[in-house]
Amino acid sequence: MKFDYVIVGGGLAAVSAIEGIRSHDPSGSIVMLSRENHPPYQRPPLSKDLWFGKLTKDQLPIHDQSFYSEQRVDLWLRREVVEVDAARRAVWDDRGTMVGYGKLLIATGGWPRRLNVEGSDHEAIRYFRSLEDYLLLESRVSSFHHALVVGGGFIGCELAAALCHSGKEVTLLYPEEYPLRRVLPRDLGLFVADYYRERGVEAVSGESVVRFDDRGGEVMASTANGNSVTTHLVVIGIGIEPQTDLAEAAGLEVGNGIEVDEYARTSDEHIYAAGDVAEFPNVALGRRMRIEHWDHAEHHGRAAGVNMAGARQPYTHLPFFFSDLFDLGWEAVGDLDSSLETHAVWKEPFRKGVVYYLREDVVRGVLLWNTWNAVDWARGLIRDAKPMTSAIREAAVPET
Ligand SMILES: Cc1cc2nc3c(=O)[nH]c(=O)nc-3n(C[C@H](O)[C@H](O)[C@H](O)COP(=O)(O)OP(=O)(O)OC[C@H]3O[C@@H](n4cnc5c(N)ncnc54)[C@H](O)[C@@H]3O)c2cc1C
């Protein structure tokens, strides 16, 4: 069996590649192999909108089923690709089927990083990435009172808010001084920790779990500082590992992800990679990086598809990302690295404003905190790469 285009993965990057391919090749044969039970769906609502009643499960699919038939795509669900044979230009799935390709896209995303401490195989300890993970948590929500969320990154913070909103007692525990430490400037991060406490979340900074012990159905987490939390459920959100195994075994270049050029092409000219799994050259920021964000997965996946179909269109998109922490919502563009110098302009301190991330006085990142419809404006500031003159400072917060 052979297809012109084989797509491995069932997320946003994978499905966006279909649109990219079809914009240049209306007739080539396409197959998409996904190990998921469901056609591609939106992940961001799994940790926020669904819990806050802003969206329902039937709104999760990225496309209706009809999209795949209209685009003449064979969508093979519950099919895990286990090997890429680059010499033969074929992949093997877990049922022993070999599928040949003209062009291959690896869009396998990432998988939650495991917390490898004693007792971490306890049944009450969960990770959170997929719709199945959401469904499991949702099904259990009426049967526990307290949850421990480990990790102060996006997933940890969002889930802590979601579970608290669902009426649960929540402890959010993280080793850093404040949540979202890698992204937020210190004063804003400390505000977020206090804000969580006000909302009823027990936010514990400077702590990490060193072991888990069963306590008759409950689980006790012991921390590095000699404290303990006994709980009904633990959710661990300590980042993801890009799913690069297939690429590594196939001999592709892999660094902090599968290495691709500006056309999303790997070190093998017939194989492309996109989304969370790929390390790509960010043209606007002038450096290679791997990004784990929705807008990037969409545009990078589409760019990969376009180039697989024979176009030569470099990926120059400057992606934005977003999150909601209870009713603090934000969008951001560029390098949100808290080790950079930052300059905040608040309309209302820590509630509404803009934070600029500067390298040598040039804007490299912009955080739009409860400030809406300003993403393109922020992109312009970064692309212009002008010094952060006082004029820009004064005109800082766009009217929204
Ligand atoms: C709960 C949650 C909330 C998020 N919220 C936000 C947010 O608010 N804002 C934001 O910008 N980003 C958010 N993200 C990140 C965003 O969802 C990801 O960046 C995006 O989904 C990446 O898409 P992807 O297609 O690259 O990878 P993925 O979505 O991980 O898709 C990869 C797919 O490939 C499948 N797969 C892997 N290996 C194989 C194989 N060998 N064979 C077959 N199939 C395979 C996987 O099962 C999966 O379906 C969130 C992520 C999660 C999990």
The ligand as an ORCA input file, in Angstrom:
! r2SCAN-3c Opt
* xyz 0 1
  C      -4.417     20.338     28.266
  C      -3.673     21.222     27.314
  C      -3.941     22.589     27.255
  C      -3.257     23.406     26.390
  N      -3.550     24.732     26.368
  C      -2.910     25.541     25.513
  C      -3.192     26.932     25.470
  O      -4.012     27.427     26.238
  N      -2.544     27.702     24.574
  C      -1.629     27.185     23.707
  O      -1.074     27.939     22.898
  N      -1.313     25.876     23.717
  C      -1.935     25.038     24.602
  N      -1.634     23.706     24.632
  C      -0.593     23.202     23.735
  C      -1.170     22.809     22.380
  O      -2.337     22.054     22.553
  C      -0.118     22.023     21.619
  O       0.946     22.897     21.336
  C      -0.653     21.430     20.334
  O      -1.707     20.543     20.608
  C       0.448     20.695     19.594
  O      -0.074     20.056     18.480
  P       0.745     18.895     17.759
  O      -0.136     18.432     16.651
  O       2.108     19.323     17.457
  O       0.901     17.743     18.866
  P      -0.188     16.911     19.658
  O      -1.398     17.707     19.907
  O       0.526     16.319     20.823
  O      -0.580     15.746     18.659
  C       0.254     14.657     18.400
  C      -0.618     13.491     18.017
  O       0.156     12.430     17.485
  C      -0.279     11.194     18.041
  N       0.857     10.282     17.974
  C       2.034     10.382     18.645
  N       2.866      9.380     18.296
  C       2.200      8.653     17.369
  C       2.527      7.484     16.625
  N       3.721      6.885     16.740
  N       1.611      6.967     15.761
  C       0.394      7.571     15.617
  N       0.027      8.678     16.301
  C       0.927      9.201     17.163
  C      -0.691     11.566     19.451
  O      -1.545     10.600     19.993
  C      -1.378     12.896     19.191
  O      -2.696     12.722     18.788
  C      -2.292     22.855     25.520
  C      -1.995     21.488     25.574
  C      -2.683     20.674     26.447
  C      -2.361     19.193     26.507
*
